[in-house]
């Protein structure tokens, strides 16, 4: 046996070990454990974090597969803020974490003073009571506030507030409602809440147009 072969074998073995270590590190860092995402209570202590370069797939775990299409935000006319929140929900590995994310939105929402809890600001067609207020700022951008008596519904209206505030009425009206499917939350909501979510979006569009004309 040539004298250099043992040395070559040691190099190949070292290279294989290094490759396995790098692959294992990638898997671990790409899929954080739930303990880092979900608090011990019933809501998030912080929003889901994600990396735009990460794709969840069943080949590495039992988690569902989500493929982000580069053009989906453009085709649905999403605002940059709404696109970020939709991607955040899409990257959650299951419906439980999406549910928890909605609870985080509800917990993190700014309170709406009771003076705005009136029929003028009430969203029609919702199973829960929902209020939405729209105002135009000095730059002509629309700012929303809202509230609900149910946590999940409050999370849904807070999602829209995060995604639509700070944009013009034209940008808000252009948003297509199909983004709710892209966010992956339709399966975790009852048909009544899905319809209520669409009513919230339509009400916010209507209010955005109204205040933009003032």
Backbone as CSV, one residue per row, in Angstrom:
resi,resn,N_x,N_y,N_z,CA_x,CA_y,CA_z,C_x,C_y,C_z
1,UNK,0.858,-1.205,0.000,0.000,0.000,0.000,0.892,1.253,0.000
2,UNK,0.632,2.165,-0.894,1.459,3.401,-0.933,1.428,4.120,0.408
3,UNK,2.546,4.725,0.766,2.686,5.362,2.081,1.806,6.580,2.242
4,UNK,1.354,7.197,1.161,0.553,8.431,1.282,-0.916,8.165,1.491
5,UNK,-1.411,6.905,1.305,-2.839,6.617,1.399,-3.417,6.873,2.784
6,UNK,-2.776,6.461,3.881,-3.353,6.776,5.220,-3.583,8.260,5.414
7,UNK,-2.676,9.067,4.902,-2.821,10.516,5.039,-4.030,11.017,4.256
8,UNK,-4.233,10.464,3.051,-5.374,10.848,2.222,-6.673,10.462,2.894
9,UNK,-6.707,9.257,3.502,-7.925,8.818,4.192,-8.270,9.741,5.363
10,UNK,-7.243,10.179,6.088,-7.490,11.088,7.224,-8.084,12.402,6.739
11,UNK,-7.612,12.894,5.597,-8.136,14.148,5.040,-9.591,13.982,4.635
12,UNK,-9.915,12.855,3.960,-11.286,12.617,3.535,-12.216,12.482,4.718
13,UNK,-11.776,11.782,5.782,-12.594,11.620,6.976,-12.847,12.957,7.648
14,UNK,-11.815,13.787,7.731,-11.954,15.109,8.349,-12.913,15.977,7.573
15,UNK,-12.842,15.909,6.224,-13.734,16.695,5.377,-15.180,16.265,5.545
16,UNK,-15.425,14.954,5.641,-16.787,14.441,5.809,-17.387,14.885,7.121
17,UNK,-16.602,14.840,8.196,-17.079,15.265,9.518,-17.439,16.745,9.495
18,UNK,-16.589,17.557,8.840,-16.836,18.999,8.761,-18.128,19.295,8.007
19,UNK,-18.360,18.575,6.879,-19.579,18.780,6.094,-20.821,18.427,6.892
20,UNK,-20.763,17.327,7.642,-21.899,16.923,8.470,-22.188,17.952,9.543
21,UNK,-21.119,18.513,10.141,-21.291,19.524,11.188,-21.936,20.781,10.629
22,UNK,-21.498,21.213,9.435,-22.066,22.408,8.804,-23.532,22.201,8.471
23,UNK,-23.879,21.016,7.928,-25.265,20.725,7.591,-26.141,20.706,8.831
24,UNK,-25.654,20.092,9.898,-26.420,20.040,11.144,-26.623,21.435,11.711
25,UNK,-25.603,22.276,11.622,-25.715,23.649,12.128,-26.733,24.429,11.339
26,UNK,-26.778,24.201,10.009,-27.763,24.904,9.172,-29.176,24.535,9.564
27,UNK,-29.419,23.234,9.769,-30.762,22.778,10.137,-31.180,23.357,11.473
28,UNK,-30.280,23.364,12.448,-30.606,23.858,13.786,-30.923,25.338,13.761
29,UNK,-30.099,26.124,13.049,-30.306,27.572,13.030,-31.475,27.970,12.157
30,UNK,-31.816,27.139,11.157,-32.923,27.486,10.271,-34.266,27.218,10.891
31,UNK,-34.351,26.301,11.865,-35.614,25.930,12.473,-35.543,26.070,13.979
32,UNK,-35.776,27.285,14.481,-35.722,27.507,15.920,-36.799,26.735,16.633
33,UNK,-36.527,26.351,17.868,-37.492,25.585,18.646,-38.641,26.455,19.084
34,UNK,-39.785,25.829,19.384,-40.960,26.597,19.804,-40.726,27.316,21.115
35,UNK,-39.842,26.760,21.935,-39.609,27.392,23.227,-39.053,28.788,23.081
36,UNK,-38.399,29.056,21.926,-37.870,30.388,21.680,-38.920,31.309,21.083
37,UNK,-40.011,30.735,20.553,-41.020,31.538,19.869,-42.265,31.766,20.687
38,UNK,-42.617,30.797,21.527,-43.865,30.857,22.260,-43.589,30.985,23.743
39,UNK,-44.248,31.925,24.368,-44.094,32.094,25.795,-44.866,31.016,26.524
40,UNK,-44.679,30.906,27.827,-45.342,29.879,28.607,-46.815,30.171,28.794
41,UNK,-47.258,31.390,28.444,-48.661,31.753,28.574,-49.422,31.439,27.309
42,UNK,-50.455,32.238,27.043,-51.304,31.969,25.886,-51.066,32.930,24.746
43,UNK,-49.993,33.749,24.807,-49.742,34.671,23.720,-48.247,34.866,23.550
44,UNK,-47.852,35.423,22.405,-46.453,35.668,22.130,-45.923,36.804,22.992
45,UNK,-44.684,36.644,23.438,-44.008,37.760,24.095,-43.288,38.607,23.073
46,UNK,-43.091,38.049,21.870,-42.505,38.796,20.767,-42.980,38.153,19.470
47,UNK,-42.930,38.899,18.352,-43.428,38.344,17.091,-42.526,37.245,16.558
48,UNK,-43.069,36.434,15.654,-42.282,35.406,14.991,-41.192,36.075,14.178
49,UNK,-39.963,35.571,14.295,-38.867,36.081,13.480,-38.618,35.090,12.352
50,UNK,-38.195,35.592,11.180,-37.943,34.713,10.058,-36.823,35.280,9.220
51,UNK,-36.246,34.422,8.409,-35.220,34.820,7.454,-35.766,34.608,6.059
52,UNK,-35.619,35.610,5.200,-36.195,35.504,3.858,-35.531,34.412,3.040
53,UNK,-34.359,33.928,3.468,-33.677,32.885,2.721,-34.023,31.490,3.169
54,UNK,-34.857,31.346,4.174,-35.178,30.045,4.736,-36.472,29.518,4.134
55,UNK,-36.498,28.267,3.794,-37.709,27.628,3.315,-37.984,26.423,4.199
56,UNK,-39.199,26.295,4.693,-39.568,25.144,5.496,-39.968,24.019,4.561
57,UNK,-39.525,22.821,4.827,-39.888,21.700,3.968,-39.982,20.405,4.736
58,UNK,-40.816,19.497,4.268,-41.004,18.225,4.934,-39.780,17.330,4.814
59,UNK,-38.867,17.631,3.902,-37.689,16.807,3.748,-36.783,16.877,4.967
60,UNK,-36.862,17.964,5.732,-36.026,18.115,6.909,-36.803,17.949,8.199
61,UNK,-38.125,18.071,8.157,-38.926,17.916,9.360,-40.358,17.617,8.952
62,UNK,-41.221,17.447,9.945,-42.624,17.177,9.669,-43.424,18.452,9.481
63,UNK,-42.756,19.596,9.505,-43.446,20.873,9.371,-43.935,21.069,7.950
64,UNK,-45.062,21.798,7.757,-45.609,21.987,6.412,-44.690,22.810,5.536
65,UNK,-44.813,22.648,4.234,-43.965,23.352,3.275,-44.618,24.659,2.857
66,UNK,-43.820,25.733,2.835,-44.288,27.035,2.365,-43.293,27.545,1.337
67,UNK,-43.764,27.829,0.147,-42.917,28.382,-0.892,-43.346,29.815,-1.140
68,UNK,-42.438,30.745,-0.908,-42.748,32.152,-1.111,-42.446,32.527,-2.556
69,UNK,-43.461,32.963,-3.269,-43.281,33.380,-4.645,-42.860,34.843,-4.664
70,UNK,-41.843,35.131,-5.411,-41.275,36.478,-5.423,-42.286,37.520,-5.858
71,UNK,-43.246,37.127,-6.692,-44.188,38.100,-7.248,-45.508,38.173,-6.491
72,UNK,-45.669,37.381,-5.403,-46.984,37.340,-4.773,-47.374,38.688,-4.171
73,UNK,-46.397,39.403,-3.602,-46.701,40.695,-2.993,-47.135,41.700,-4.050
74,UNK,-46.494,41.639,-5.204,-46.831,42.558,-6.288,-48.196,42.235,-6.873
75,UNK,-48.482,40.957,-7.084,-49.753,40.565,-7.689,-50.941,40.871,-6.783
76,UNK,-50.695,40.903,-5.464,-51.763,41.196,-4.515,-51.751,42.658,-4.067
77,UNK,-50.843,43.442,-4.623,-50.736,44.872,-4.305,-50.542,45.114,-2.804
78,UNK,-49.729,44.292,-2.177,-49.507,44.450,-0.743,-48.615,45.647,-0.454
79,UNK,-48.905,46.341,0.630,-47.982,47.363,1.107,-46.756,46.654,1.681
80,UNK,-45.611,47.314,1.750,-44.425,46.666,2.331,-44.656,46.145,3.745
81,UNK,-45.378,46.910,4.553,-45.638,46.457,5.928,-46.539,45.234,5.958
82,UNK,-47.553,45.219,5.106,-48.451,44.063,5.067,-47.720,42.844,4.513
83,UNK,-46.861,43.050,3.547,-46.070,41.940,3.010,-45.212,41.312,4.112
84,UNK,-44.609,42.148,4.942,-43.775,41.631,6.026,-44.586,40.780,6.998
85,UNK,-45.784,41.247,7.347,-46.610,40.489,8.290,-47.132,39.197,7.667
86,UNK,-47.468,39.244,6.379,-47.923,38.034,5.692,-46.806,37.000,5.654
87,UNK,-45.603,37.434,5.339,-44.465,36.517,5.305,-44.186,35.945,6.692
88,UNK,-44.333,36.763,7.706,-44.104,36.301,9.075,-45.067,35.161,9.423
89,UNK,-46.332,35.321,9.046,-47.334,34.288,9.322,-47.112,33.054,8.457
90,UNK,-46.722,33.255,7.199,-46.446,32.124,6.306,-45.320,31.253,6.839
91,UNK,-44.322,31.868,7.410,-43.147,31.126,7.851,-43.359,30.391,9.161
92,UNK,-44.476,30.642,9.826,-44.790,29.873,11.036,-45.007,28.417,10.641
93,UNK,-44.459,27.459,11.391,-44.501,26.059,10.975,-45.859,25.388,11.089
94,UNK,-46.791,25.961,11.843,-48.103,25.329,11.955,-49.155,26.364,12.358
95,UNK,-50.428,25.927,12.326,-51.534,26.832,12.629,-51.531,27.296,14.076
96,UNK,-50.991,26.469,14.963,-50.928,26.854,16.379,-50.090,28.104,16.559
97,UNK,-48.953,28.165,15.878,-48.086,29.337,16.005,-48.699,30.560,15.322
98,UNK,-49.439,30.352,14.254,-50.137,31.488,13.639,-51.198,32.027,14.592
99,UNK,-51.892,31.125,15.242,-52.879,31.523,16.242,-52.210,32.330,17.348
100,UNK,-51.065,31.853,17.810,-50.334,32.558,18.859,-49.845,33.926,18.375
101,UNK,-49.475,34.005,17.094,-49.030,35.294,16.550,-50.162,36.307,16.556
102,UNK,-51.367,35.860,16.232,-52.526,36.752,16.275,-52.783,37.230,17.697
103,UNK,-52.575,36.347,18.673,-52.724,36.748,20.070,-51.663,37.781,20.459
104,UNK,-50.468,37.635,19.894,-49.431,38.647,20.148,-49.854,40.002,19.594
105,UNK,-50.402,40.005,18.369,-50.872,41.264,17.786,-51.916,41.917,18.695
106,UNK,-52.828,41.098,19.226,-53.867,41.631,20.117,-53.260,42.218,21.379
107,UNK,-52.297,41.502,21.941,-51.653,41.949,23.175,-50.848,43.234,22.962
108,UNK,-50.237,43.344,21.790,-49.345,44.468,21.499,-50.087,45.700,20.969
109,UNK,-51.373,45.560,20.668,-52.130,46.663,20.074,-52.317,47.822,21.048
110,UNK,-52.296,49.032,20.499,-52.544,50.212,21.326,-54.036,50.281,21.660
111,UNK,-54.377,50.649,22.888,-55.801,50.703,23.264,-56.542,51.800,22.507
112,UNK,-57.788,51.520,22.196,-58.644,52.501,21.537,-59.543,53.128,22.594
113,UNK,-59.464,54.446,22.789,-60.291,55.109,23.808,-61.768,54.793,23.627
114,UNK,-62.472,54.713,24.729,-63.883,54.323,24.718,-64.754,55.282,23.914
115,UNK,-64.314,56.524,23.743,-65.107,57.493,22.997,-65.283,57.094,21.533
116,UNK,-64.395,56.199,21.030,-64.491,55.735,19.646,-65.288,54.437,19.516
117,UNK,-65.736,53.908,20.641,-66.541,52.687,20.625,-68.009,53.066,20.372
118,UNK,-68.295,53.366,19.132,-69.656,53.783,18.792,-70.078,53.163,17.468
119,UNK,-71.326,53.352,17.106,-71.882,52.735,15.906,-71.208,53.227,14.628
120,UNK,-70.721,54.455,14.645,-70.060,55.013,13.465,-68.782,54.253,13.118
121,UNK,-68.103,53.753,14.148,-66.826,53.073,13.938,-66.938,51.549,14.012
122,UNK,-68.133,51.045,14.179,-68.322,49.600,14.300,-68.277,48.931,12.926
123,UNK,-67.544,47.820,12.867,-67.444,47.063,11.608,-68.659,46.148,11.473
124,UNK,-69.418,46.251,10.398,-70.605,45.402,10.236,-70.224,43.974,9.835
125,UNK,-71.097,43.035,10.172,-70.918,41.665,9.711,-69.876,40.847,10.429
126,UNK,-69.482,41.263,11.631,-68.500,40.506,12.412,-69.198,39.789,13.565
127,UNK,-68.754,38.564,13.854,-69.324,37.823,14.979,-69.023,38.518,16.299
128,UNK,-67.838,39.099,16.401,-67.453,39.871,17.583,-67.619,41.354,17.285
129,UNK,-67.592,42.145,18.323,-67.695,43.595,18.153,-66.325,44.158,17.794
130,UNK,-66.256,44.849,16.678,-64.996,45.403,16.186,-65.192,46.880,15.850
131,UNK,-64.237,47.699,16.276,-64.258,49.131,15.962,-62.986,49.501,15.204
132,UNK,-63.133,50.365,14.203,-61.994,50.835,13.418,-62.121,52.345,13.227
133,UNK,-61.026,53.031,13.447,-60.974,54.486,13.262,-59.854,54.806,12.277
134,UNK,-60.119,55.715,11.347,-59.125,56.137,10.364,-58.933,57.643,10.431
135,UNK,-57.673,58.075,10.336,-57.343,59.496,10.316,-56.260,59.740,9.282
136,UNK,-56.268,60.939,8.699,-55.239,61.322,7.728,-54.200,62.181,8.424
137,UNK,-52.921,61.834,8.269,-51.881,62.618,8.914,-51.463,63.791,8.026
138,UNK,-50.463,64.540,8.470,-50.041,65.743,7.754,-49.456,65.445,6.378
139,UNK,-49.004,64.204,6.160,-48.429,63.825,4.878,-49.455,63.195,3.939
140,UNK,-50.719,63.170,4.384,-51.757,62.595,3.552,-51.848,61.084,3.651
141,UNK,-51.114,60.483,4.585,-51.160,59.036,4.787,-52.240,58.692,5.814
142,UNK,-52.805,57.517,5.677,-53.895,57.081,6.557,-53.339,56.305,7.746
143,UNK,-53.795,56.666,8.932,-53.413,55.975,10.161,-54.665,55.347,10.779
144,UNK,-54.566,54.075,11.117,-55.712,53.350,11.663,-55.516,53.030,13.147
145,UNK,-56.637,52.938,13.826,-56.684,52.389,15.186,-57.904,51.483,15.266
146,UNK,-57.869,50.527,16.176,-58.996,49.605,16.250,-59.025,48.831,17.549
147,UNK,-60.119,48.102,17.734,-60.287,47.324,18.959,-61.378,46.281,18.733
148,UNK,-61.390,45.257,19.583,-62.434,44.242,19.539,-62.575,43.628,20.926
149,UNK,-63.732,43.038,21.176,-63.967,42.413,22.471,-63.511,40.952,22.502
150,UNK,-62.996,40.438,21.384,-62.476,39.068,21.313,-61.005,39.114,20.917
151,UNK,-60.155,38.321,21.574,-58.715,38.401,21.358,-58.311,38.085,19.921
152,UNK,-58.822,36.991,19.364,-58.431,36.625,18.008,-58.866,37.696,17.014
153,UNK,-60.085,38.189,17.175,-60.570,39.244,16.291,-59.751,40.515,16.463
154,UNK,-59.376,40.809,17.688,-58.510,41.972,17.934,-57.156,41.768,17.267
155,UNK,-56.669,40.523,17.269,-55.422,40.224,16.574,-55.529,40.422,15.079
156,UNK,-56.672,40.053,14.515,-56.889,40.219,13.078,-56.947,41.686,12.678
157,UNK,-57.688,42.487,13.444,-57.767,43.910,13.112,-56.412,44.574,13.351
158,UNK,-55.667,44.110,14.333,-54.330,44.655,14.588,-53.373,44.308,13.458
159,UNK,-53.531,43.110,12.876,-52.734,42.731,11.706,-52.966,43.721,10.569
160,UNK,-54.222,44.075,10.320,-54.540,45.031,9.261,-54.020,46.429,9.592
161,UNK,-54.111,46.812,10.843,-53.607,48.126,11.255,-52.102,48.212,11.013
162,UNK,-51.386,47.151,11.377,-49.936,47.110,11.157,-49.601,47.186,9.668
163,UNK,-50.409,46.503,8.865,-50.087,46.399,7.448,-50.540,47.555,6.584
164,UNK,-51.573,48.286,7.026,-52.158,49.330,6.179,-51.886,50.753,6.649
165,UNK,-51.562,50.945,7.901,-51.297,52.300,8.402,-50.028,52.873,7.780
166,UNK,-50.097,54.159,7.465,-48.930,54.839,6.906,-48.885,54.860,5.391
167,UNK,-50.006,54.518,4.754,-50.060,54.495,3.296,-51.226,55.352,2.799
168,UNK,-51.211,55.645,1.511,-52.272,56.465,0.936,-53.538,55.630,0.751
169,UNK,-54.644,56.309,0.569,-55.906,55.612,0.337,-55.831,54.753,-0.920
170,UNK,-55.156,55.250,-1.938,-55.030,54.492,-3.182,-54.279,53.187,-2.960
171,UNK,-53.218,53.236,-2.167,-52.442,52.025,-1.881,-53.254,51.030,-1.053
172,UNK,-54.047,51.546,-0.139,-54.855,50.685,0.732,-55.977,50.020,-0.054
173,UNK,-56.650,50.793,-0.876,-57.769,50.259,-1.660,-57.283,49.202,-2.655
174,UNK,-56.055,49.333,-3.128,-55.530,48.407,-4.137,-55.223,47.019,-3.586
175,UNK,-55.090,46.879,-2.269,-54.735,45.586,-1.664,-55.831,44.561,-1.946
176,UNK,-55.440,43.414,-2.461,-56.401,42.349,-2.765,-56.598,41.440,-1.544
177,UNK,-57.830,41.065,-1.250,-58.123,40.281,-0.046,-57.559,38.869,-0.057
178,UNK,-57.097,38.390,-1.216,-56.549,37.029,-1.296,-55.301,36.840,-0.463
179,UNK,-54.736,37.936,0.049,-53.525,37.793,0.860,-53.766,36.979,2.122
180,UNK,-55.036,36.895,2.555,-55.324,36.106,3.756,-54.958,34.644,3.535
181,UNK,-55.111,34.163,2.288,-54.711,32.792,1.970,-53.187,32.670,1.959
182,UNK,-52.523,33.697,1.429,-51.062,33.689,1.410,-50.498,33.662,2.823
183,UNK,-51.211,34.284,3.757,-50.741,34.314,5.147,-50.922,32.973,5.837
184,UNK,-51.759,32.092,5.268,-51.948,30.771,5.835,-52.847,30.720,7.049
185,UNK,-53.673,31.741,7.255,-54.490,31.767,8.473,-55.943,31.378,8.227
186,UNK,-56.321,31.133,6.973,-57.714,30.781,6.692,-58.101,29.458,7.351
187,UNK,-57.167,28.514,7.394,-57.470,27.204,7.957,-57.648,27.241,9.463
188,UNK,-57.046,28.227,10.106,-57.140,28.302,11.565,-58.284,29.190,12.031
189,UNK,-59.055,29.749,11.063,-60.187,30.609,11.415,-61.490,29.935,11.009
190,UNK,-62.536,30.204,11.760,-63.863,29.714,11.394,-64.363,30.507,10.187
191,UNK,-65.314,29.978,9.426,-65.858,30.737,8.294,-66.383,32.106,8.708
192,UNK,-66.989,32.175,9.909,-67.496,33.456,10.392,-66.386,34.472,10.593
193,UNK,-65.240,34.019,11.148,-64.122,34.947,11.366,-63.449,35.317,10.043
194,UNK,-63.412,34.381,9.102,-62.875,34.717,7.777,-63.704,35.815,7.124
195,UNK,-65.027,35.690,7.196,-65.901,36.725,6.640,-65.745,38.032,7.390
196,UNK,-65.609,37.934,8.720,-65.407,39.135,9.517,-64.120,39.848,9.156
197,UNK,-63.075,39.083,8.872,-61.785,39.664,8.487,-61.927,40.440,7.182
198,UNK,-62.645,39.885,6.229,-62.877,40.581,4.959,-63.704,41.845,5.174
199,UNK,-64.658,41.787,6.101,-65.455,42.981,6.414,-64.585,44.070,7.044
200,UNK,-63.640,43.664,7.884,-62.706,44.636,8.470,-61.896,45.320,7.372
201,UNK,-61.372,44.519,6.449,-60.570,45.073,5.357,-61.400,46.029,4.509
202,UNK,-62.615,45.641,4.164,-63.463,46.503,3.349,-63.831,47.795,4.078
203,UNK,-64.083,47.686,5.381,-64.406,48.880,6.168,-63.219,49.835,6.216
204,UNK,-62.016,49.280,6.378,-60.823,50.126,6.428,-60.563,50.791,5.090
205,UNK,-60.829,50.099,4.005,-60.689,50.715,2.685,-61.676,51.872,2.524
206,UNK,-62.910,51.626,2.934,-63.948,52.661,2.826,-63.594,53.884,3.656
207,UNK,-63.131,53.662,4.884,-62.771,54.778,5.762,-61.550,55.525,5.224
208,UNK,-60.627,54.791,4.623,-59.443,55.434,4.060,-59.818,56.412,2.957
209,UNK,-60.740,56.002,2.105,-61.214,56.883,1.028,-61.938,58.096,1.609
210,UNK,-62.782,57.862,2.614,-63.552,58.949,3.209,-62.644,60.023,3.820
211,UNK,-61.672,59.598,4.629,-60.817,60.592,5.308,-59.838,61.236,4.343
212,UNK,-59.506,60.564,3.254,-58.579,61.153,2.277,-59.192,62.327,1.547
213,UNK,-60.507,62.376,1.530,-61.227,63.461,0.849,-61.476,64.665,1.743
214,UNK,-61.137,64.540,2.998,-61.375,65.651,3.942,-60.302,66.726,3.809
